[in-house]
């Protein structure tokens, strides 16, 4: 056993990968060798990881017959790779951050934990536990949660559940907002559909912007993280309205953009919620309606219940209520200040050090 080696399992979206990257870098700074297992989808979110990255094949067992065959083959390769690398490194600890991409590594790590070669720990970013983490809960030594009131953990062993928050890069923690808005520049609205962007969310914002009176148009600047396939369409639509815009498929400086924005319109993955809390940005949250266990709705409601964000459900897209909420947040500076002040009241835990202390008791 290599006593100083820890392997992290993650993949898929930035919401799963970035917390793993942040915790991994913290472990490396503490003197440990840290390796991340992830899939090709998640690789682009791990550019800032200091340690070694190993691609583990993964896939969903869903879709048509050809997809099932392809994914089964990919999972088999993932199983073999996981077995090889975990056998080779014999890590002291394995920490998984959800996502279907962590399933095969967790299968192998669980077998190794039964013979006391390693120990398995899980971190759940969302307000509702995902399928992979729920499946491996019984084998985990510690179960870390981002939200204190995490759903579907009823009747689970509470002595191994720890509320630690979400691992983030302390160097990028933003300064508190001063509590005022500049009237000498345009109102900057940042549409942030998570690491994957959001086609429906982009279309929704365009509808809202087209309904605004002309006097608003020259006083607004729009920044959008958009899927590549929709980028030209969005640019054309915004240019036809006459609104200044900046559109990219991925921004690496999310924290800077949030801190410079007056309003953010966003999905409500755990990473996005954490970003909004850290940057204290007034937001309109639009959860994905088909998210697993409706976790995005519960994530958004966490801020909405604290009067720290506005909440619009997708079923309200075509209703006047959505437009009124959007226009009010532009007009009503006092409401934005209330959101900011209530965001400041939310405790931000240092998940990196809390997880480290619990794992290395």
N, C-alpha and C positions, 0 to 999 in steps of 0.2 A: 504493500500500500504506500502510495506517495502522500505522506502526511500533510503536505501543503497544497494539494491539488483539489480544486472545487470545479465542478462542471455545472453549467447553467443550461436549461432546456427552454427554448422559445421558438418563435417563428410566426409566419403569417403577416400580421399588420404591425404598424409602429406601436400601437397600444400594448402589444405583448412584448415587442423587442426592446423598445427604449428603456423600460424599467429594468430589464435584465442587463442591458448595457451599462446603465448607471450603477447598479449593484455590483456588477462584475468589475468595473473600474475602481470602485471603492475597495473591493477585496484585494485587487492588485496593489493599490496604494498601501494596504495593510500588510503587504509582504507575501501574499498567497499567489500561487499560480492558478489562474482562472481561464477556463476554456468555455466557449459558447457553442452549443449545438443548435443549428437553425436551418430552415429550408431556404431555397433560392428566393422565394417571395420576400422573406424577411431580411435578406442580406443587405439590401440598400439602406436599411435603417441602422445598421451596425457599423457604419463607417468610423465612428468615433471610439469604438471599442479598442482598448489597449492590448488585449490578449489575443489568443489564437481562436480562429473561427473555423468550425468544421460543418460542412453541409451534410445534413441527414435527409434523405429522401422521405417525402410524406405524401399523403393524399387522402381524400374523402372516399368512403365506401358508399357513394351515391351516384346518381346519374344513369345514363343508359348502359347497355351491356359492354360496349367498347370502353367507356369511361371506367366501369368497374374493373375490367381486365387490366387497364393501364394503371389504375390506382392500386390495385392489389399487387402488381409487380413492383410499383414504387415503394409501397409499404414493406414488401419483403426485403428489398435492398436496404431500406431504412433500418429494418430489424437487424440485418447482418452487420451493417456499419456500426450501429449502436452497440452491439455485442462486442465487436472488435475493439472499438475505441474505449469503451468503459472497462473492458478486460485489460487493455494495455495501460491505461492511466490509473485504474483502481482508485478513484477519487475518495477522499475522506467524506465529502458531502456532495449531493446533487440537489440543485434547487430548480424547480420548474415554474414557469410563468404562464401556464395555460396554453391554449391554442392546440388544434389537432396535430400540429407539427411536433409537439412534445410527447405525443402518445407512445411511439415506439421506444424512444430513449427511456421513458418512464417504465415501460414494461421490463426492460433489462435492468434498470436501476432498482426496481422493486424486487426482482429476483436476487440481486446482489445484497439488498438490505436484509433479506430473510436469512442470509448466511453471514450477516454482520460485517460485510466488506465495506459497505457505504451506508449512509443514512439519507433519506429522501425528505425534502421540505417543499412545500407548495406556496405560491403567492397568487392570490386572486385580486385582480385589479378592479373588477366591476362590483356593483351592488348586489348582483345575483351570481352565484357560483356557476361557472361554466361546466360543460359535460365532462371534460377531461379531468379537471380538478376534483369534481364530485366523485368520479369513478375511482380515483386514486387516493381519496381522503383517508380510507381506513389504513393504508400502508404508510402514510406520511407521519413523520415524527413531529413536525410542527406545521401548522397551517396559518399563513399570514394573510390578513385581509386589509384592503384599502379603506373600506367603509365600515364604520363601527357596527352599524345595523345591517349586516349582510344577509340577504334573503337565503332561503332554502338550506339553512344550517341547523334547522330544528332537530333535536334529538342527537346531535353530533357531540362528540367528546369536547366539552368546553375547555378542558385543561390543556389542550394543545392548539387552541385557536387564539391568535394574538392580533390585536388591532395595531398596525404599524404605519399605515398610510402607504404612499406610493414612492418607490425609490426615484429620486430625481438628482440632477447634476447641481450640487450646491453652488458651483461657480457661476451657474446661469440663473440663480435665484434673483428675481427682479427687485429693485427698490420699490418701496411703497409709493403709490400714486400720491401726488400732493393734494388731491381732493378738488381739483379745478380743471376746467377745460379751456383751451385757447380759443378765442373768438377771431384770431387773426389768420387762421388757416381753414382749409376745408375740413369737414367732418370725415374722418377716415373710418370706413366700414370694412371689416375683414371677414370674408366668408371662408370658414375653415371647416371643410368636410371631413376632418380626420386625415390620417396618413394616406387614405385611398381617394380622397376627394368625394364628391357626391353629385351625380347628374341631377337627381330630383331636387336637391337643395339649390343648385345653381338655377334651375328653371323657376323655382319658387321665388328666389330673390329678384330675378328679372321681371316677373309678374308684379312684384311689389314696387319696384323702381318705376315701371311704366305707369303706375297709378299715381305716383307723386306729382303734385303741381309743378309747373315749370320753374318756379322760383327756387325750388330745392336743388335742381339738377346741377347748377353751377357751383353749389356749395358742398358737393359730395365727391369723395374719391373712393373708388372700390378696389379692393385687393382680393383676389380669389385664388384659392388652391383648387385647380380643376383637373379632372382626368384629361389626358392628351386628346382623346377622341372628340371632346366637346370644346376644346380651347378656341378654335377659329369661330365656331358658332357664337360662343359667349362674347368674344371680342366684337364681332359684327353687331350683335344685339346692343351691347353697351355703347358702342360708337354711334349707332343710329339714334340712341337716346341722347347722346352728347355728354355722357358722364366720363370723367377721367378714370382710367382703369389700369391695373397691372395684374396680369394673369400668368400663373406658372403651374406646372403639374405637381411640383413639390418645392416647398421652401425649407431650407435647413435652418433658417433664423426665425423660427416660429415665436420664440420668446420676445425677440426684438419687435416683430410685427404686432404682437399682442400689446406690448407695452406702449406702442405708438398709436394704437387704434382707439377710437372713441367708443365704438360698438363692434362686437363680434357676433356673427350669425354662424352657428355651429351645430354639428351633431353632438352627441353626448357620450362618447366613449370615455372610459376612465381617465385616459391620458389628457383628453381635452378638458374635462372637468378640473383636473389637477392644474393644467396650464392656466385656466381662467382664475382659479383661486390664487395661484402664485402671482399672476400679473394684475389681479384685481380689475379685470376688464368687464364692463357692463355687457351682458350677453343676452341674445335670444337663442334658446336651445331648442333644436328640432330633432328629437330622437328618431332613429330608424324604427319603423313600425314592426318590421319582421325580425328584430334582433332576438337572439336566443334568450328565452325566459323573459323577454321584454326588458332586458337589463338596462338598455339606454334610457328608457322612460324613467326607471327608478333612479338612475344616476342623475338625470336632469331634475327630478323632483326633489332630490337632496338639496340642490341650490334654490329651487323655486320655493320650497317650504321655509327656507331661511330668508325669503325676500331678497335674494342675492342674484337672481336671474329671472328672465321671462321664459315661459314655456309655451311652445306651440306644437301641437300634435299634427302629424301628416294629414289626418282626416279634416283638419281645419284649413288646409292650404287654400281652398277656393272660397273661403268665407271672409266677409268684411272684417271680422274680428282680428284676423291675422294682420291685415293692413293697418288697422287701428293701433295694434300693439307695436308694430314696426314704426309707424309715424310718430307715435307718442314718445318712443325712446329717442328719436331724433330731436323732437321739440323740447322734451322735458328734461332739462339738465339736472333738476333736483332729483328726479327718479334715478338717473344714472349715478348721482352722488350717493343715494341711499344704497344702491347695489354695491358700490365700491366700499362703503363703510361696513356693510354687512359681510362682504367678502373678507375684510380685514379681521373680522371677529372669528373666522373659522380657523381652528388650530391646524397648523401644518406640522406634521410629525417628521422627524428625521428617520425615515424608514431604513436607510442604509445602516446606521449605527444600531438601531433597535433590532433589526434582523441579525446583524453580526453578533450582538451580545447574546441573543437567545440561542442561535445556532452553536456558538462557542462558549457555552456556559462554563 
